[in-house]
Amino acid sequence: MNRQRLNRFMLLASVACCGPFFSSPVQANGDEKLRIICFGAHPDDAEYKAGGVAAKWAAMGHHVKFVSVTNGDIGHWQIAGGPLAQRRTAEVKQAAKVLGIESEVLDIHDGELLPTLENRRTITRLIRTWKADVVMSHRPNDYHLDHRYTGVLVQDAAFMVTVPFFCPDTPPLTSNPAFFYYSDGFQKPNPFTADVIVAIDDVMDKKIEAVHSLPSQAYEGGASGSEAFVTAIPGDAAGRKAWALEHHGSRYAAVADRFRDALVKWYGPARQGGQVCRGLRDLRIRSQAERRRVKKAVSVLRALVGRSADDLVALALLGRLLHPRFRMGHSTPATTRRTTARSHCMASPRRPARSLRIVTTARQHRRPLRPPLAPYRTA
């Protein structure tokens, strides 16, 4: 699949997600472009969870806004209060410039968000004022109270945005937006399943540049940081960006591993893992044990299919043969099969659900060759 066809597919996928739920293609905005609003509990959450897909939407001319529901004023191990809130607001403003979107930080204390009536009105007004076609948020069953209550508030506003006499000071939307959840690794009370999967390889550099704009969190560790954490990270800009690509890229690649079968279904076997058709000499293999696993996988595949070395390495990656627990004939989990099937029927006008889940991924070639990491959970 060439780049032009891939980009065209991405645009169609974005519209298909939204179209079935609207009486008209988009809200009455004038330019017929989608309007997307993404809520994050803190000034970094939306950037981490939706920065890639936001960059893709913005490049297509769509309008994207990130809203930080709290000001992040205790999200650091060394400083707090007004100075930290101002610093983190400036950081997300810079990230928004990188991504080509808009940003807003609400003046609610970090760690003190509650699902009150007033906060529900605030979220409702923001969605209405933006004339949103797509709304994204955390799930309500997150481990962090601010994440959890952000999801609750967005969920509570999902119906009220069209009710004329709720917040009558702000005109209601004429049609209900499509609501999406960010991916997460929580299993209870119900695990995350993906209805829409968007590969972000082509904007990964831009997303890392946006992450680079959040030094208080990315390079100083936020509330969980320490002096040791800071000193372990390179001090120069180039070194920091390389560290961010390795550190965060691995996390996003781990998310891609969770939905590998769906990526194959949507993008095809040749593109689901990115540009992985390369020789052994081009791969960064960190240990002799990994090198032995690569050679063993290649030898097994050579005996099975008799392909070239480059193609065999690609097949080894696609099949995850390098993982120590891999077994030949391993079947796709039933939950993944259902997710894949649902992703292709989501455009049906008969489907009543309005709340979907979305996951953005960086595919396998964005990290060194090694066993998949644990699913990434936002902090």
Beta strands, then each sheet from edge to edge (+ up, - down):
strand 1: 35-40
strand 2: 63-68
strand 3: 102-105
strand 4: 134-137
strand 5: 178-181
strand 6: 196-199
strand 7: 355-361
sheet 1: 3+ 2+ 1+ 4+ 5+ 7+ 6+
end
